[in-house]
Protein backbone atom coordinates (compact mmCIF):
# COMPACT_ATOMS: atom_id res chain seq x y z
CA UNK A 1 0.00 0.00 0.00
CA UNK A 2 1.44 3.39 -1.06
CA UNK A 3 0.26 6.69 0.45
CA UNK A 4 1.32 10.02 -1.01
CA UNK A 5 0.94 13.69 -0.06
CA UNK A 6 2.25 15.97 2.65
CA UNK A 7 1.74 15.23 6.35
CA UNK A 8 -1.14 17.42 7.72
CA UNK A 9 -0.19 19.99 10.38
CA UNK A 10 -1.86 20.05 13.75
CA UNK A 11 -3.44 23.47 13.19
CA UNK A 12 -5.12 22.40 9.89
CA UNK A 13 -8.13 20.86 11.66
CA UNK A 14 -10.32 21.65 14.65
CA UNK A 15 -9.07 18.74 16.72
CA UNK A 16 -5.48 19.47 15.69
CA UNK A 17 -5.73 23.05 16.91
CA UNK A 18 -7.21 21.82 20.17
CA UNK A 19 -4.36 19.34 20.60
CA UNK A 20 -1.79 22.04 19.79
CA UNK A 21 -3.38 24.32 22.39
CA UNK A 22 -3.21 21.59 25.03
CA UNK A 23 0.46 20.92 24.19
CA UNK A 24 1.30 24.62 24.53
CA UNK A 25 -0.57 24.82 27.84
CA UNK A 26 1.50 21.86 29.07
CA UNK A 27 4.80 23.35 27.88
CA UNK A 28 4.14 26.92 29.19
CA UNK A 29 4.97 26.16 32.89
CA UNK A 30 8.27 24.61 31.79
CA UNK A 31 9.16 27.76 29.85
CA UNK A 32 8.21 29.92 32.87
CA UNK A 33 10.40 27.80 35.13
CA UNK A 34 13.33 28.07 32.70
CA UNK A 35 12.80 31.88 32.55
CA UNK A 36 12.90 32.18 36.35
CA UNK A 37 16.09 30.11 36.51
CA UNK A 38 17.70 32.31 33.82
CA UNK A 39 16.70 35.48 35.70
CA UNK A 40 18.19 34.12 38.95
CA UNK A 41 21.41 33.25 37.13
CA UNK A 42 21.56 36.82 35.69
CA UNK A 43 21.00 38.31 39.19
CA UNK A 44 23.84 36.23 40.64
CA UNK A 45 26.18 37.34 37.85
CA UNK A 46 25.21 41.01 38.48
CA UNK A 47 25.96 40.60 42.19
CA UNK A 48 29.34 39.10 41.38
CA UNK A 49 30.10 41.95 39.01
CA UNK A 50 29.04 44.61 41.55
CA UNK A 51 31.32 43.10 44.16
CA UNK A 52 34.33 43.55 41.86
CA UNK A 53 36.17 46.95 42.56
CA UNK A 54 38.63 47.81 39.86
CA UNK A 55 40.40 50.43 42.00
CA UNK A 56 41.23 47.94 44.73
CA UNK A 57 42.47 45.55 42.12
CA UNK A 58 44.65 48.36 40.61
CA UNK A 59 46.14 49.22 43.99
CA UNK A 60 46.89 45.62 44.62
CA UNK A 61 48.39 45.48 41.11
CA UNK A 62 50.75 48.29 41.88
CA UNK A 63 51.95 46.41 44.94
CA UNK A 64 52.25 43.27 42.91
CA UNK A 65 54.13 44.49 39.84
CA UNK A 66 55.20 40.99 38.90
CA UNK A 67 51.52 39.83 38.59
CA UNK A 68 50.30 42.87 36.62
CA UNK A 69 49.98 41.00 33.34
CA UNK A 70 47.88 38.28 34.96
CA UNK A 71 45.62 40.83 36.63
CA UNK A 72 45.07 42.62 33.31
CA UNK A 73 44.12 39.37 31.71
CA UNK A 74 41.68 38.55 34.50
CA UNK A 75 40.13 42.02 34.23
CA UNK A 76 39.72 41.60 30.47
CA UNK A 77 38.21 38.18 31.07
CA UNK A 78 35.76 39.57 33.63
CA UNK A 79 34.75 42.37 31.29
CA UNK A 80 34.23 39.88 28.47
CA UNK A 81 32.07 37.66 30.69
CA UNK A 82 30.12 40.69 31.85
CA UNK A 83 29.48 41.75 28.22
CA UNK A 84 28.49 38.18 27.36
CA UNK A 85 26.12 38.05 30.34
CA UNK A 86 24.55 41.37 29.28
CA UNK A 87 24.00 40.00 25.74
CA UNK A 88 22.50 36.84 27.11
CA UNK A 89 20.19 38.85 29.44
CA UNK A 90 19.03 40.97 26.50
CA UNK A 91 18.43 37.84 24.37
CA UNK A 92 16.49 36.09 27.16
CA UNK A 93 14.36 39.21 27.75
CA UNK A 94 13.58 39.29 24.02
CA UNK A 95 12.60 35.56 24.13
CA UNK A 96 10.43 36.24 27.19
CA UNK A 97 8.57 38.96 25.29
CA UNK A 98 8.11 36.62 22.27
CA UNK A 99 6.85 33.77 24.49
CA UNK A 100 4.49 36.15 26.26
CA UNK A 101 3.11 37.32 22.88
CA UNK A 102 2.75 33.71 21.68
CA UNK A 103 1.08 32.81 24.98
CA UNK A 104 -1.45 35.64 24.55
CA UNK A 105 -2.05 34.58 20.94
CA UNK A 106 -2.55 30.97 22.01
CA UNK A 107 -4.91 32.04 24.80
CA UNK A 108 -7.03 33.92 22.24
CA UNK A 109 -7.00 30.93 19.89
CA UNK A 110 -7.84 28.64 22.78
CA UNK A 111 -10.86 30.75 23.76
CA UNK A 112 -12.07 30.85 20.14
CA UNK A 113 -11.59 27.11 19.68
CA UNK A 114 -13.35 26.34 22.96
CA UNK A 115 -16.34 28.43 21.95
CA UNK A 116 -16.38 26.80 18.50
CA UNK A 117 -16.06 23.36 20.08
CA UNK A 118 -18.92 24.06 22.50
CA UNK A 119 -21.08 25.19 19.57
CA UNK A 120 -20.25 22.01 17.61
CA UNK A 121 -20.97 19.83 20.65
CA UNK A 122 -24.34 21.54 21.16
CA UNK A 123 -25.23 21.02 17.48
CA UNK A 124 -24.16 17.39 17.67
CA UNK A 125 -26.27 16.76 20.80
CA UNK A 126 -29.26 18.41 19.10
CA UNK A 127 -28.84 16.31 15.97
CA UNK A 128 -28.44 13.14 18.02
CA UNK A 129 -31.67 13.88 19.93
CA UNK A 130 -33.49 14.45 16.60
CA UNK A 131 -32.02 11.24 15.19
CA UNK A 132 -33.04 9.29 18.30
CA UNK A 133 -36.62 10.65 18.03
CA UNK A 134 -36.78 9.73 14.33
CA UNK A 135 -35.38 6.26 15.07
CA UNK A 136 -38.07 5.66 17.70
CA UNK A 137 -40.83 6.81 15.31
CA UNK A 138 -39.39 4.66 12.51
CA UNK A 139 -39.22 1.63 14.83
CA UNK A 140 -42.88 2.14 15.81
CA UNK A 141 -43.96 2.48 12.15
CA UNK A 142 -41.89 -0.54 11.18
CA UNK A 143 -43.42 -2.59 14.00
CA UNK A 144 -46.98 -1.67 12.91
CA UNK A 145 -46.13 -2.37 9.27
CA UNK A 146 -44.66 -5.79 10.12
CA UNK A 147 -47.72 -6.67 12.20
CA UNK A 148 -50.10 -5.71 9.36
CA UNK A 149 -47.93 -7.57 6.83
CA UNK A 150 -47.93 -10.67 9.07
CA UNK A 151 -51.74 -10.63 9.39
CA UNK A 152 -52.06 -10.19 5.61
CA UNK A 153 -49.74 -13.12 4.95
CA UNK A 154 -51.64 -15.31 7.42
CA UNK A 155 -54.93 -14.50 5.64
CA UNK A 156 -53.38 -15.31 2.27
CA UNK A 157 -52.06 -18.61 3.60
CA UNK A 158 -55.44 -19.50 5.10
CA UNK A 159 -57.27 -18.69 1.83
CA UNK A 160 -54.77 -20.70 -0.20
CA UNK A 161 -55.09 -23.64 2.21
CA UNK A 162 -58.91 -23.60 1.95
CA UNK A 163 -58.76 -23.36 -1.85
CA UNK A 164 -56.30 -26.25 -1.93
CA UNK A 165 -58.48 -28.36 0.35
CA UNK A 166 -61.49 -27.70 -1.89
CA UNK A 167 -59.52 -28.57 -5.01
CA UNK A 168 -58.17 -31.76 -3.38
CA UNK A 169 -61.67 -32.82 -2.32
CA UNK A 170 -63.04 -32.34 -5.85
CA UNK A 171 -60.14 -34.28 -7.31
CA UNK A 172 -60.64 -37.08 -4.78
CA UNK A 173 -64.33 -37.37 -5.68
CA UNK A 174 -63.48 -37.44 -9.39
CA UNK A 175 -60.80 -40.09 -8.88
CA UNK A 176 -63.19 -42.21 -6.78
CA UNK A 177 -65.81 -42.13 -9.58
CA UNK A 178 -63.21 -43.09 -12.16
CA UNK A 179 -62.00 -45.89 -9.87
CA UNK A 180 -65.56 -47.29 -9.55
CA UNK A 181 -65.94 -47.40 -13.35
CA UNK A 182 -62.49 -48.99 -13.79
CA UNK A 183 -63.20 -51.64 -11.10
CA UNK A 184 -66.50 -52.56 -12.79
CA UNK A 185 -64.79 -52.98 -16.15
CA UNK A 186 -62.07 -55.02 -14.50
CA UNK A 187 -64.57 -57.39 -12.83
CA UNK A 188 -66.32 -58.14 -16.15
CA UNK A 189 -62.99 -58.68 -17.88
CA UNK A 190 -61.82 -61.06 -15.11
CA UNK A 191 -65.00 -63.17 -15.54
CA UNK A 192 -64.33 -63.51 -19.26
CA UNK A 193 -60.73 -64.48 -18.54
CA UNK A 194 -61.88 -67.18 -16.07
CA UNK A 195 -64.19 -68.78 -18.65
CA UNK A 196 -61.49 -68.75 -21.32
CA UNK A 197 -59.00 -70.26 -18.84
CA UNK A 198 -61.38 -73.15 -17.98
CA UNK A 199 -61.76 -74.06 -21.68
CA UNK A 200 -57.97 -73.84 -22.16
CA UNK A 201 -57.43 -76.20 -19.16
CA UNK A 202 -59.67 -78.84 -20.71
CA UNK A 203 -57.80 -78.68 -24.01
CA UNK A 204 -54.44 -78.92 -22.22
CA UNK A 205 -55.58 -82.01 -20.29
CA UNK A 206 -56.54 -83.78 -23.54
CA UNK A 207 -53.22 -82.80 -25.16
CA UNK A 208 -51.34 -83.97 -22.07
CA UNK A 209 -52.79 -87.53 -22.36
CA UNK A 210 -51.84 -87.70 -26.05
CA UNK A 211 -48.31 -86.41 -25.35
CA UNK A 212 -47.75 -88.99 -22.61
CA UNK A 213 -48.55 -91.80 -25.02
CA UNK A 214 -46.17 -90.38 -27.63
CA UNK A 215 -43.46 -89.94 -24.98
CA UNK A 216 -43.64 -93.62 -23.95
CA UNK A 217 -43.26 -94.73 -27.57
CA UNK A 218 -40.31 -92.41 -28.12
CA UNK A 219 -38.65 -93.61 -24.92
CA UNK A 220 -38.73 -97.25 -26.14
CA UNK A 221 -37.27 -96.23 -29.50
CA UNK A 222 -34.52 -94.23 -27.74
CA UNK A 223 -33.41 -97.25 -25.72
CA UNK A 224 -33.09 -99.39 -28.88
CA UNK A 225 -31.09 -96.66 -30.64
CA UNK A 226 -28.77 -96.22 -27.64
CA UNK A 227 -27.95 -99.96 -27.72
CA UNK A 228 -27.12 -99.79 -31.42
CA UNK A 229 -25.02 -96.66 -30.87
CA UNK A 230 -22.89 -98.40 -28.22
CA UNK A 231 -22.10 -101.28 -30.61
CA UNK A 232 -21.18 -98.87 -33.39
CA UNK A 233 -18.89 -96.82 -31.13
CA UNK A 234 -17.07 -99.92 -29.93
CA UNK A 235 -16.37 -101.06 -33.53
CA UNK A 236 -15.31 -97.51 -34.49
CA UNK A 237 -12.87 -97.35 -31.57
CA UNK A 238 -11.27 -100.67 -32.59
CA UNK A 239 -10.88 -99.55 -36.20
CA UNK A 240 -9.47 -96.24 -35.10
CA UNK A 241 -6.77 -97.91 -33.00
CA UNK A 242 -5.69 -100.05 -35.97
CA UNK A 243 -5.51 -97.01 -38.22
CA UNK A 244 -3.42 -95.08 -35.68
CA UNK A 245 -0.93 -97.97 -35.32
CA UNK A 246 -0.48 -98.26 -39.07
CA UNK A 247 -0.03 -94.50 -39.45
CA UNK A 248 2.67 -94.57 -36.74
CA UNK A 249 4.57 -97.33 -38.56
CA UNK A 250 4.25 -95.45 -41.84
CA UNK A 251 5.69 -92.23 -40.34
CA UNK A 252 8.63 -94.18 -38.87
CA UNK A 253 9.44 -95.72 -42.23
CA UNK A 254 9.24 -92.36 -43.95
CA UNK A 255 11.71 -90.85 -41.47
CA UNK A 256 14.17 -93.72 -42.02
CA UNK A 257 13.91 -93.30 -45.78
CA UNK A 258 14.58 -89.56 -45.48
CA UNK A 259 17.70 -90.19 -43.32
CA UNK A 260 19.09 -92.70 -45.83
CA UNK A 261 18.38 -90.33 -48.71
CA UNK A 262 20.22 -87.50 -46.91
CA UNK A 263 23.25 -89.74 -46.28
CA UNK A 264 23.37 -90.83 -49.93
CA UNK A 265 23.08 -87.22 -51.09
CA UNK A 266 25.88 -86.05 -48.77
CA UNK A 267 28.14 -88.87 -49.94
CA UNK A 268 27.53 -88.00 -53.58
CA UNK A 269 28.39 -84.34 -52.86
CA UNK A 270 31.57 -85.41 -51.03
CA UNK A 271 32.64 -87.62 -53.96
CA UNK A 272 32.10 -84.77 -56.39
CA UNK A 273 34.10 -82.37 -54.17
CA UNK A 274 36.97 -84.88 -53.91
CA UNK A 275 36.97 -85.34 -57.68
CA UNK A 276 37.17 -81.58 -58.18
CA UNK A 277 39.96 -81.24 -55.59
CA UNK A 278 41.87 -84.13 -57.21
CA UNK A 279 41.61 -82.52 -60.64
CA UNK A 280 42.73 -79.17 -59.21
CA UNK A 281 45.72 -80.78 -57.49
CA UNK A 282 46.76 -82.53 -60.69
CA UNK A 283 46.56 -79.27 -62.62
CA UNK A 284 48.42 -77.36 -59.89
CA UNK A 285 51.30 -79.87 -59.77
CA UNK A 286 51.52 -79.95 -63.52
CA UNK A 287 51.70 -76.16 -63.77
CA UNK A 288 54.04 -75.50 -60.85
CA UNK A 289 56.29 -78.55 -60.89
CA UNK A 290 55.90 -79.81 -64.52
CA UNK A 291 55.05 -83.25 -63.23
CA UNK A 292 52.35 -85.61 -64.37
CA UNK A 293 50.64 -87.59 -61.66
CA UNK A 294 50.02 -91.27 -62.30
CA UNK A 295 48.30 -93.83 -60.21
CA UNK A 296 50.86 -96.01 -58.40
CA UNK A 297 50.66 -98.82 -55.95
CA UNK A 298 52.64 -98.39 -52.66
CA UNK A 299 53.50 -101.15 -50.24
CA UNK A 300 53.00 -98.99 -47.13
CA UNK A 301 49.70 -97.54 -48.32
CA UNK A 302 47.83 -99.04 -45.38
CA UNK A 303 50.26 -97.75 -42.71
CA UNK A 304 51.05 -94.32 -44.24
CA UNK A 305 49.71 -91.37 -42.15
CA UNK A 306 48.32 -88.94 -44.66
CA UNK A 307 47.08 -86.51 -41.99
CA UNK A 308 50.46 -86.11 -40.31
CA UNK A 309 52.21 -85.50 -43.63
CA UNK A 310 49.53 -82.96 -44.63
CA UNK A 311 49.99 -81.11 -41.36
CA UNK A 312 53.77 -81.00 -41.78
CA UNK A 313 53.44 -79.63 -45.30
CA UNK A 314 50.97 -77.03 -44.18
CA UNK A 315 53.22 -76.00 -41.27
CA UNK A 316 56.21 -75.58 -43.57
CA UNK A 317 54.21 -73.49 -46.00
CA UNK A 318 52.99 -71.27 -43.18
CA UNK A 319 56.53 -70.72 -41.83
CA UNK A 320 57.82 -69.82 -45.29
CA UNK A 321 55.00 -67.40 -45.83
CA UNK A 322 55.40 -65.83 -42.41
CA UNK A 323 59.12 -65.16 -42.86
CA UNK A 324 58.60 -62.38 -45.43
CA UNK A 325 60.70 -59.16 -45.30
CA UNK A 326 62.30 -58.10 -41.95
CA UNK A 327 60.87 -54.85 -40.36
CA UNK A 328 63.65 -52.98 -38.46
CA UNK A 329 61.33 -50.42 -36.77
CA UNK A 330 58.89 -53.04 -35.51
CA UNK A 331 60.06 -52.66 -31.87
CA UNK A 332 59.69 -48.88 -31.79
CA UNK A 333 56.26 -49.13 -33.44
CA UNK A 334 55.30 -51.73 -30.85
CA UNK A 335 56.33 -49.40 -28.02
CA UNK A 336 54.31 -46.50 -29.50
CA UNK A 337 51.28 -48.69 -30.01
CA UNK A 338 51.61 -50.07 -26.47
CA UNK A 339 51.76 -46.54 -24.99
CA UNK A 340 48.76 -45.56 -27.09
CA UNK A 341 46.91 -48.66 -25.90
CA UNK A 342 47.72 -47.89 -22.24
CA UNK A 343 46.50 -44.29 -22.70
CA UNK A 344 43.25 -45.50 -24.30
CA UNK A 345 42.77 -48.07 -21.50
CA UNK A 346 43.23 -45.31 -18.91
CA UNK A 347 40.73 -43.04 -20.67
CA UNK A 348 38.30 -45.94 -20.94
CA UNK A 349 38.64 -46.62 -17.18
CA UNK A 350 38.05 -42.90 -16.45
CA UNK A 351 34.94 -42.93 -18.64
CA UNK A 352 33.64 -46.07 -16.94
CA UNK A 353 34.18 -44.52 -13.48
CA UNK A 354 32.56 -41.27 -14.62
CA UNK A 355 29.61 -43.23 -15.96
CA UNK A 356 29.23 -44.99 -12.61
CA UNK A 357 29.39 -41.64 -10.77
CA UNK A 358 26.82 -40.10 -13.12
CA UNK A 359 24.49 -43.10 -12.73
CA UNK A 360 24.88 -42.94 -8.95
CA UNK A 361 24.20 -39.18 -8.95
CA UNK A 362 21.12 -39.65 -11.16
CA UNK A 363 19.83 -42.34 -8.79
CA UNK A 364 20.38 -40.07 -5.77
CA UNK A 365 18.63 -37.17 -7.56
CA UNK A 366 15.72 -39.44 -8.54
CA UNK A 367 15.40 -40.81 -5.00
CA UNK A 368 15.53 -37.31 -3.49
CA UNK A 369 13.08 -35.96 -6.07
CA UNK A 370 10.70 -38.88 -5.52
CA UNK A 371 10.84 -38.43 -1.74
CA UNK A 372 10.28 -34.67 -1.97
CA UNK A 373 7.53 -35.16 -4.55
CA UNK A 374 5.75 -37.74 -2.36
CA UNK A 375 6.01 -35.48 0.70
CA UNK A 376 4.78 -32.42 -1.23
CA UNK A 377 2.01 -34.47 -2.86
CA UNK A 378 0.69 -35.63 0.52
CA UNK A 379 0.72 -32.04 1.83
CA UNK A 380 -1.13 -30.78 -1.27
CA UNK A 381 -3.60 -33.68 -0.97
CA UNK A 382 -4.44 -32.81 2.65
CA UNK A 383 -4.83 -29.08 1.87
CA UNK A 384 -6.95 -29.92 -1.22
CA UNK A 385 -9.44 -32.01 0.81
CA UNK A 386 -9.70 -29.28 3.49
CA UNK A 387 -10.16 -26.35 1.04
CA UNK A 388 -12.58 -28.37 -1.14
CA UNK A 389 -14.85 -28.99 1.85
CA UNK A 390 -14.58 -25.30 2.74
CA UNK A 391 -15.68 -24.24 -0.75
CA UNK A 392 -18.45 -26.86 -1.00
CA UNK A 393 -19.87 -28.65 2.08
CA UNK A 394 -18.17 -30.47 4.99
CA UNK A 395 -19.59 -33.83 3.84
CA UNK A 396 -18.30 -33.62 0.25
CA UNK A 397 -15.60 -35.96 -1.00
CA UNK A 398 -12.38 -34.93 -2.73
CA UNK A 399 -9.05 -36.61 -3.19
CA UNK A 400 -5.87 -36.76 -5.30
CA UNK A 401 -4.69 -40.21 -6.43
CA UNK A 402 -1.38 -41.02 -8.10
CA UNK A 403 -0.96 -43.92 -10.51
CA UNK A 404 0.13 -47.11 -8.72
CA UNK A 405 3.24 -49.14 -9.62
CA UNK A 406 4.73 -46.26 -11.61
CA UNK A 407 7.50 -43.68 -11.21
CA UNK A 408 6.00 -40.86 -9.09
CA UNK A 409 7.79 -38.25 -11.22
CA UNK A 410 6.10 -39.55 -14.42
CA UNK A 411 2.90 -41.10 -13.06
CA UNK A 412 -0.54 -39.74 -13.85
CA UNK A 413 -2.47 -37.88 -11.13
CA UNK A 414 -6.24 -38.33 -10.88
CA UNK A 415 -8.41 -35.55 -9.39
CA UNK A 416 -11.51 -36.90 -7.59
CA UNK A 417 -14.31 -34.45 -6.72
CA UNK A 418 -17.73 -35.67 -5.54
CA UNK A 419 -20.03 -32.92 -4.23
CA UNK A 420 -22.88 -33.95 -1.95
CA UNK A 421 -25.80 -35.36 -3.95
CA UNK A 422 -23.62 -36.21 -6.98
CA UNK A 423 -21.47 -39.22 -7.70
CA UNK A 424 -19.77 -38.43 -11.02
CA UNK A 425 -17.40 -41.05 -12.44
CA UNK A 426 -15.21 -38.29 -13.91
CA UNK A 427 -14.49 -34.66 -13.12
CA UNK A 428 -15.66 -33.84 -16.67
CA UNK A 429 -19.26 -34.59 -15.53
CA UNK A 430 -19.26 -31.65 -13.08
CA UNK A 431 -20.75 -28.28 -13.96
CA UNK A 432 -18.60 -25.33 -15.00
CA UNK A 433 -18.84 -23.67 -11.58
CA UNK A 434 -17.98 -26.92 -9.77
CA UNK A 435 -14.98 -27.47 -12.04
CA UNK A 436 -13.81 -23.92 -11.34
CA UNK A 437 -14.20 -24.32 -7.55
CA UNK A 438 -12.30 -27.63 -7.73
CA UNK A 439 -9.50 -25.94 -9.69
CA UNK A 440 -9.43 -23.07 -7.14
CA UNK A 441 -9.20 -25.58 -4.28
CA UNK A 442 -6.27 -27.33 -6.00
CA UNK A 443 -4.59 -23.99 -6.78
CA UNK A 444 -4.77 -22.78 -3.17
CA UNK A 445 -3.73 -26.24 -1.88
CA UNK A 446 -0.52 -25.92 -3.94
CA UNK A 447 -0.24 -22.30 -2.79
CA UNK A 448 -0.29 -23.36 0.89
CA UNK A 449 2.69 -25.67 0.37
CA UNK A 450 4.83 -22.91 -1.19
CA UNK A 451 3.18 -19.55 -0.40
CA UNK A 452 4.08 -16.21 -1.94
CA UNK A 453 3.54 -12.65 -0.66
CA UNK A 454 2.02 -11.62 -4.00
CA UNK A 455 -0.53 -13.32 -6.31
CA UNK A 456 -2.42 -12.28 -9.51
CA UNK A 457 -5.71 -13.99 -10.49
CA UNK A 458 -7.07 -13.23 -13.99
CA UNK A 459 -10.83 -13.78 -14.56
CA UNK A 460 -10.80 -16.85 -12.28
CA UNK A 461 -14.38 -16.18 -11.10
CA UNK A 462 -15.97 -15.90 -14.56
CA UNK A 463 -17.86 -19.28 -14.51
CA UNK A 464 -19.09 -18.89 -10.88
CA UNK A 465 -22.60 -17.92 -9.78
CA UNK A 466 -23.38 -15.60 -6.84
CA UNK A 467 -23.31 -18.33 -4.17
CA UNK A 468 -19.98 -19.68 -5.38
CA UNK A 469 -18.60 -16.12 -5.67
CA UNK A 470 -19.31 -15.64 -1.95
CA UNK A 471 -17.36 -18.84 -1.16
CA UNK A 472 -14.52 -17.69 -3.41
CA UNK A 473 -14.32 -14.26 -1.74
CA UNK A 474 -14.33 -15.85 1.72
CA UNK A 475 -11.31 -17.99 0.92
CA UNK A 476 -9.60 -14.95 -0.65
CA UNK A 477 -10.23 -13.03 2.58
CA UNK A 478 -8.67 -15.85 4.63
CA UNK A 479 -5.56 -16.01 2.45
CA UNK A 480 -5.19 -12.21 2.21
CA UNK A 481 -3.91 -12.11 5.81
CA UNK A 482 -0.51 -13.35 4.57
CA UNK A 483 -0.67 -12.65 0.80
CA UNK A 484 -1.61 -9.62 -1.29
CA UNK A 485 -3.99 -10.53 -4.15
CA UNK A 486 -4.63 -8.65 -7.40
CA UNK A 487 -7.84 -9.97 -9.02
CA UNK A 488 -8.79 -9.07 -12.59
CA UNK A 489 -12.60 -9.40 -12.64
CA UNK A 490 -15.89 -8.07 -14.00
CA UNK A 491 -18.02 -9.57 -11.22
CA UNK A 492 -19.76 -7.08 -8.89
CA UNK A 493 -19.66 -9.36 -5.84
CA UNK A 494 -15.92 -9.86 -6.21
CA UNK A 495 -15.50 -6.09 -6.49
CA UNK A 496 -17.55 -5.61 -3.30
CA UNK A 497 -15.17 -7.91 -1.40
CA UNK A 498 -12.05 -5.98 -2.51
CA UNK A 499 -10.26 -3.39 -0.37
CA UNK A 500 -9.20 -1.23 -3.31
CA UNK A 501 -10.51 -0.98 -6.89
CA UNK A 502 -8.40 0.12 -9.87
CA UNK A 503 -10.05 0.85 -13.21
CA UNK A 504 -9.26 2.57 -16.49
CA UNK A 505 -11.67 5.19 -17.82
CA UNK A 506 -11.67 7.46 -20.85
CA UNK A 507 -13.21 10.80 -19.83
CA UNK A 508 -11.77 12.37 -22.96
CA UNK A 509 -11.61 10.54 -26.26
CA UNK A 510 -8.20 8.98 -26.81
CA UNK A 511 -6.97 9.72 -23.26
CA UNK A 512 -7.04 6.85 -20.75
CA UNK A 513 -7.01 7.58 -17.05
CA UNK A 514 -6.38 5.31 -14.09
CA UNK A 515 -8.97 5.60 -11.29
CA UNK A 516 -8.69 3.96 -7.87
CA UNK A 517 -11.27 3.60 -5.09
CA UNK A 518 -10.33 2.43 -1.60
CA UNK A 519 -12.90 0.93 0.77
CA UNK A 520 -12.51 1.36 4.53
CA UNK A 521 -15.20 0.10 6.93
CA UNK A 522 -13.62 1.90 9.92
CA UNK A 523 -14.27 5.49 8.75
CA UNK A 524 -15.97 7.80 11.28
CA UNK A 525 -18.41 10.28 9.72
CA UNK A 526 -18.61 13.68 11.39
CA UNK A 527 -21.57 15.98 10.73
CA UNK A 528 -20.45 19.64 10.42
Secondary structure, DSSP 8 states (H G I E B T S, - for coil): ----S----GGGSHHHHHHHHHHHHHHHHHHHHHHHHHHHHHHHHHHHHHH--HHHHHHHHHH-GGGHHHHHHHHHHHHHHHHHHHHHHHHHHHHHHHHHHHHHHHHHHHHHHHHHHHHHHHHHHHHHHHHHHHHHHHHHHHHHHHHHHHHHHHHHHHHHHHHHHHHHHHHHHHHHHHHHHHHHHHHHHHHHHHHHHHHHHHHHHHHHHHHHHHHHHHHHHHHHHHHHHHHHHHHHHHHHHHHHHHHHHHHHHHHHHHHHHHHHHHHHHHHHHHHHHHHHHHHHHHHHH---------TTTTT--HHHHHHHHHHHHHHHHHH-S--TTHHHHHHHHHHHHHHHHHHHHHHHHHHHHHHHHHHHHHHHHHHHHHHHHHHHHHHHHHHHHHHS-TT-EEEEEE-TTS-TTT--EEEEEE-TT---SSGGGS-HHHHHHHHHHHHHHHHHHS--SEEEEESTTTT--HHHHHHHHHHHHHHTTTSEEEEE---HHHHHH-SEEEEEEEEETTEEEEEEEE--TT------
